[in-house]
Amino acid sequence: IGNALIKLYESFDGSTIKKGTVIIANNAGEGLNRVFMKLTISSGVKYIGENAFSGSLTAFGINIPASIVKIGRNAFNFTRISAFNVDSGNKYYCSDSAGALFNKSKTELIRFPSENKLTSYKLPSTVKVICDEAFRVNDYLSSVTLPSGLELIGNKAFEGCRALSSVTVPSRVREIGYNAFAGCIALTEVTLPEGLEKLGSGAF
């Protein structure tokens, strides 16, 4: 409708979204049950709404152009995703060699690709916030090294990480969100810092 993408249907094949699109609305692709070799967000798109591509999707690569200025909460809450590829010219977001999605300064980890088959991952030392659902539903990671400057672990951040076996929460963390480690069936040991102020319901 005009320059806003309101809804995607099953016939969408993951190819470049129509030229002239500026906004991808909240929940535009919610509920799609598709496998994409690559999902390309076309150049010119500025805003990706909340839960825009959430659902039972599999994508082996997501290309995010330089034009993106805002990605809504849980916009890429895919069941299976292999990598985010952010254009190096983007002023607001970036990705790393593992295909994880960050804000430009890498102070926030927005989403780690759940279909990346790494068994261990070390977050950049700059990260202060692990956003809601950042590692959710990952079957491969058994070890995640959290940086000493980390302050917040978001809601459902590690929910369903079935292989995660131990966690040491850094001393600067003040809050762990609800269901942060729920469903981590291999988790046998957790070390919490002395200064922890808030532990969300169902965190473990």
URGICOR-V288325 format. One record per run of one state. SS is the DSSP state (~ for helix, > for strand, _ for the rest). FROM is the first residue (numbers start at 1). TO is the last residue. If there is no record, write none. Layout:
SS/FROM/TO + SS/FROM/TO
//
This chain:
_/1/3 + >/4/5 + _/6/22 + >/23/24 + _/25/34 + >/35/36 + _/37/38 + >/39/40 + _/41/46 + >/47/48 + _/49/54 + >/55/59 + _/60/61 + >/62/64 + _/65/69 + >/70/71 + _/72/77 + >/78/81 + _/82/83 + >/84/86 + _/87/92 + >/93/95 + _/96/100 + >/101/103 + _/104/107 + >/108/111 + _/112/119 + >/120/122 + _/123/128 + >/129/130 + _/131/142 + >/143/145 + _/146/151 + >/152/153 + _/154/165 + >/166/168 + _/169/174 + >/175/176 + _/177/188 + >/189/191 + _/192/197 + >/198/199 + _/200/204
//
